[in-house]
């Protein structure tokens, strides 16, 4: 007998889903622009902050969502962020 799979997300994935809604506004903005495929420099220009600030937000997002790359971050937050206005 095999193990029955449920449609519930795994613990890690569930944490990522819940965490996306609790991101501070600036981290959410950085993640939203990053998901458009922008570089750190382009994100900084779009948000009116320094590149070092963008890097700090990204480091915190990576740690908070337990991802290791920009792609993993974008995938983890896909469909959970509002498009930029």
mmCIF file of the C-alpha atoms, coordinates in Angstrom:
data_MODEL
# 
_entry.id   MODEL 
# 
loop_
_atom_site.group_PDB 
_atom_site.id 
_atom_site.type_symbol 
_atom_site.label_atom_id 
_atom_site.label_alt_id 
_atom_site.label_comp_id 
_atom_site.label_asym_id 
_atom_site.label_entity_id 
_atom_site.label_seq_id 
_atom_site.pdbx_PDB_ins_code 
_atom_site.Cartn_x 
_atom_site.Cartn_y 
_atom_site.Cartn_z 
_atom_site.occupancy 
_atom_site.B_iso_or_equiv 
_atom_site.pdbx_formal_charge 
_atom_site.auth_seq_id 
_atom_site.auth_comp_id 
_atom_site.auth_asym_id 
_atom_site.auth_atom_id 
_atom_site.pdbx_PDB_model_num 
ATOM 1  C CA . UNK A 1 1  ? 0.000  0.000  0.000   1.00 0.00 ? 1  UNK A CA 1 
ATOM 2  C CA . UNK A 1 2  ? 1.213  3.458  -0.893  1.00 0.00 ? 2  UNK A CA 1 
ATOM 3  C CA . UNK A 1 3  ? 0.907  6.591  1.116   1.00 0.00 ? 3  UNK A CA 1 
ATOM 4  C CA . UNK A 1 4  ? -2.155 8.608  0.183   1.00 0.00 ? 4  UNK A CA 1 
ATOM 5  C CA . UNK A 1 5  ? -1.344 12.108 -0.932  1.00 0.00 ? 5  UNK A CA 1 
ATOM 6  C CA . UNK A 1 6  ? -3.533 15.002 0.045   1.00 0.00 ? 6  UNK A CA 1 
ATOM 7  C CA . UNK A 1 7  ? -4.051 18.257 -1.747  1.00 0.00 ? 7  UNK A CA 1 
ATOM 8  C CA . UNK A 1 8  ? -2.675 20.116 1.276   1.00 0.00 ? 8  UNK A CA 1 
ATOM 9  C CA . UNK A 1 9  ? 0.625  21.900 0.688   1.00 0.00 ? 9  UNK A CA 1 
ATOM 10 C CA . UNK A 1 10 ? 3.664  20.645 2.544   1.00 0.00 ? 10 UNK A CA 1 
ATOM 11 C CA . UNK A 1 11 ? 4.702  22.389 5.743   1.00 0.00 ? 11 UNK A CA 1 
ATOM 12 C CA . UNK A 1 12 ? 7.351  24.477 4.025   1.00 0.00 ? 12 UNK A CA 1 
ATOM 13 C CA . UNK A 1 13 ? 5.086  25.442 1.138   1.00 0.00 ? 13 UNK A CA 1 
ATOM 14 C CA . UNK A 1 14 ? 2.245  26.287 3.531   1.00 0.00 ? 14 UNK A CA 1 
ATOM 15 C CA . UNK A 1 15 ? 4.641  28.521 5.498   1.00 0.00 ? 15 UNK A CA 1 
ATOM 16 C CA . UNK A 1 16 ? 5.629  30.326 2.300   1.00 0.00 ? 16 UNK A CA 1 
ATOM 17 C CA . UNK A 1 17 ? 1.978  30.885 1.401   1.00 0.00 ? 17 UNK A CA 1 
ATOM 18 C CA . UNK A 1 18 ? 1.160  32.337 4.805   1.00 0.00 ? 18 UNK A CA 1 
ATOM 19 C CA . UNK A 1 19 ? 4.339  34.380 4.941   1.00 0.00 ? 19 UNK A CA 1 
ATOM 20 C CA . UNK A 1 20 ? 3.637  36.159 1.634   1.00 0.00 ? 20 UNK A CA 1 
ATOM 21 C CA . UNK A 1 21 ? 0.634  37.878 3.159   1.00 0.00 ? 21 UNK A CA 1 
ATOM 22 C CA . UNK A 1 22 ? 2.626  39.003 6.187   1.00 0.00 ? 22 UNK A CA 1 
ATOM 23 C CA . UNK A 1 23 ? 5.553  40.597 4.387   1.00 0.00 ? 23 UNK A CA 1 
ATOM 24 C CA . UNK A 1 24 ? 6.300  44.188 5.322   1.00 0.00 ? 24 UNK A CA 1 
ATOM 25 C CA . UNK A 1 25 ? 5.230  46.614 2.562   1.00 0.00 ? 25 UNK A CA 1 
ATOM 26 C CA . UNK A 1 26 ? 8.792  47.353 1.386   1.00 0.00 ? 26 UNK A CA 1 
ATOM 27 C CA . UNK A 1 27 ? 9.768  43.677 1.190   1.00 0.00 ? 27 UNK A CA 1 
ATOM 28 C CA . UNK A 1 28 ? 6.549  42.988 -0.697  1.00 0.00 ? 28 UNK A CA 1 
ATOM 29 C CA . UNK A 1 29 ? 7.352  45.831 -3.132  1.00 0.00 ? 29 UNK A CA 1 
ATOM 30 C CA . UNK A 1 30 ? 10.892 44.517 -3.702  1.00 0.00 ? 30 UNK A CA 1 
ATOM 31 C CA . UNK A 1 31 ? 9.562  40.997 -4.288  1.00 0.00 ? 31 UNK A CA 1 
ATOM 32 C CA . UNK A 1 32 ? 6.903  42.271 -6.692  1.00 0.00 ? 32 UNK A CA 1 
ATOM 33 C CA . UNK A 1 33 ? 9.414  44.143 -8.862  1.00 0.00 ? 33 UNK A CA 1 
ATOM 34 C CA . UNK A 1 34 ? 11.868 41.226 -8.652  1.00 0.00 ? 34 UNK A CA 1 
ATOM 35 C CA . UNK A 1 35 ? 9.151  38.903 -9.952  1.00 0.00 ? 35 UNK A CA 1 
ATOM 36 C CA . UNK A 1 36 ? 9.090  41.039 -13.107 1.00 0.00 ? 36 UNK A CA 1 
ATOM 37 C CA . UNK A 1 37 ? 12.681 39.956 -13.749 1.00 0.00 ? 37 UNK A CA 1 
ATOM 38 C CA . UNK A 1 38 ? 14.336 43.218 -12.753 1.00 0.00 ? 38 UNK A CA 1 
ATOM 39 C CA . UNK A 1 39 ? 17.923 43.556 -11.518 1.00 0.00 ? 39 UNK A CA 1 
ATOM 40 C CA . UNK A 1 40 ? 18.812 44.934 -8.097  1.00 0.00 ? 40 UNK A CA 1 
ATOM 41 C CA . UNK A 1 41 ? 19.712 48.249 -9.724  1.00 0.00 ? 41 UNK A CA 1 
ATOM 42 C CA . UNK A 1 42 ? 16.381 48.396 -11.581 1.00 0.00 ? 42 UNK A CA 1 
ATOM 43 C CA . UNK A 1 43 ? 14.450 47.499 -8.412  1.00 0.00 ? 43 UNK A CA 1 
ATOM 44 C CA . UNK A 1 44 ? 16.254 50.266 -6.508  1.00 0.00 ? 44 UNK A CA 1 
ATOM 45 C CA . UNK A 1 45 ? 15.445 52.817 -9.217  1.00 0.00 ? 45 UNK A CA 1 
ATOM 46 C CA . UNK A 1 46 ? 11.792 51.745 -9.377  1.00 0.00 ? 46 UNK A CA 1 
ATOM 47 C CA . UNK A 1 47 ? 11.368 52.036 -5.607  1.00 0.00 ? 47 UNK A CA 1 
ATOM 48 C CA . UNK A 1 48 ? 13.580 55.062 -5.023  1.00 0.00 ? 48 UNK A CA 1 
ATOM 49 C CA . UNK A 1 49 ? 15.983 53.276 -2.667  1.00 0.00 ? 49 UNK A CA 1 
ATOM 50 C CA . UNK A 1 50 ? 19.661 52.341 -2.730  1.00 0.00 ? 50 UNK A CA 1 
ATOM 51 C CA . UNK A 1 51 ? 20.866 49.069 -4.239  1.00 0.00 ? 51 UNK A CA 1 
ATOM 52 C CA . UNK A 1 52 ? 22.219 48.091 -0.818  1.00 0.00 ? 52 UNK A CA 1 
ATOM 53 C CA . UNK A 1 53 ? 18.697 48.476 0.611   1.00 0.00 ? 53 UNK A CA 1 
ATOM 54 C CA . UNK A 1 54 ? 17.319 46.175 -2.090  1.00 0.00 ? 54 UNK A CA 1 
ATOM 55 C CA . UNK A 1 55 ? 20.015 43.598 -1.288  1.00 0.00 ? 55 UNK A CA 1 
ATOM 56 C CA . UNK A 1 56 ? 19.129 43.778 2.415   1.00 0.00 ? 56 UNK A CA 1 
ATOM 57 C CA . UNK A 1 57 ? 15.432 43.230 1.672   1.00 0.00 ? 57 UNK A CA 1 
ATOM 58 C CA . UNK A 1 58 ? 16.264 40.317 -0.633  1.00 0.00 ? 58 UNK A CA 1 
ATOM 59 C CA . UNK A 1 59 ? 18.507 38.677 1.981   1.00 0.00 ? 59 UNK A CA 1 
ATOM 60 C CA . UNK A 1 60 ? 15.716 38.928 4.530   1.00 0.00 ? 60 UNK A CA 1 
ATOM 61 C CA . UNK A 1 61 ? 13.140 37.598 2.074   1.00 0.00 ? 61 UNK A CA 1 
ATOM 62 C CA . UNK A 1 62 ? 15.372 34.640 1.162   1.00 0.00 ? 62 UNK A CA 1 
ATOM 63 C CA . UNK A 1 63 ? 15.839 33.780 4.826   1.00 0.00 ? 63 UNK A CA 1 
ATOM 64 C CA . UNK A 1 64 ? 12.191 34.342 5.780   1.00 0.00 ? 64 UNK A CA 1 
ATOM 65 C CA . UNK A 1 65 ? 10.830 32.244 2.909   1.00 0.00 ? 65 UNK A CA 1 
ATOM 66 C CA . UNK A 1 66 ? 13.666 29.707 3.039   1.00 0.00 ? 66 UNK A CA 1 
ATOM 67 C CA . UNK A 1 67 ? 14.664 30.092 -0.607  1.00 0.00 ? 67 UNK A CA 1 
ATOM 68 C CA . UNK A 1 68 ? 18.129 30.282 -2.141  1.00 0.00 ? 68 UNK A CA 1 
ATOM 69 C CA . UNK A 1 69 ? 17.616 32.107 -5.422  1.00 0.00 ? 69 UNK A CA 1 
ATOM 70 C CA . UNK A 1 70 ? 15.676 34.879 -7.073  1.00 0.00 ? 70 UNK A CA 1 
ATOM 71 C CA . UNK A 1 71 ? 13.805 32.293 -9.113  1.00 0.00 ? 71 UNK A CA 1 
ATOM 72 C CA . UNK A 1 72 ? 12.796 30.314 -6.011  1.00 0.00 ? 72 UNK A CA 1 
ATOM 73 C CA . UNK A 1 73 ? 11.589 33.554 -4.419  1.00 0.00 ? 73 UNK A CA 1 
ATOM 74 C CA . UNK A 1 74 ? 9.504  34.470 -7.463  1.00 0.00 ? 74 UNK A CA 1 
ATOM 75 C CA . UNK A 1 75 ? 8.009  30.963 -7.594  1.00 0.00 ? 75 UNK A CA 1 
ATOM 76 C CA . UNK A 1 76 ? 7.297  30.939 -3.850  1.00 0.00 ? 76 UNK A CA 1 
ATOM 77 C CA . UNK A 1 77 ? 5.387  34.203 -4.161  1.00 0.00 ? 77 UNK A CA 1 
ATOM 78 C CA . UNK A 1 78 ? 3.770  33.622 -7.567  1.00 0.00 ? 78 UNK A CA 1 
ATOM 79 C CA . UNK A 1 79 ? 0.128  34.600 -7.471  1.00 0.00 ? 79 UNK A CA 1 
ATOM 80 C CA . UNK A 1 80 ? 0.405  35.963 -3.936  1.00 0.00 ? 80 UNK A CA 1 
ATOM 81 C CA . UNK A 1 81 ? 1.602  39.483 -4.698  1.00 0.00 ? 81 UNK A CA 1 
ATOM 82 C CA . UNK A 1 82 ? -0.364 42.358 -6.118  1.00 0.00 ? 82 UNK A CA 1 
ATOM 83 C CA . UNK A 1 83 ? 0.905  43.714 -9.420  1.00 0.00 ? 83 UNK A CA 1 
ATOM 84 C CA . UNK A 1 84 ? 2.659  47.073 -9.160  1.00 0.00 ? 84 UNK A CA 1 
ATOM 85 C CA . UNK A 1 85 ? 0.472  50.080 -9.893  1.00 0.00 ? 85 UNK A CA 1 
# 
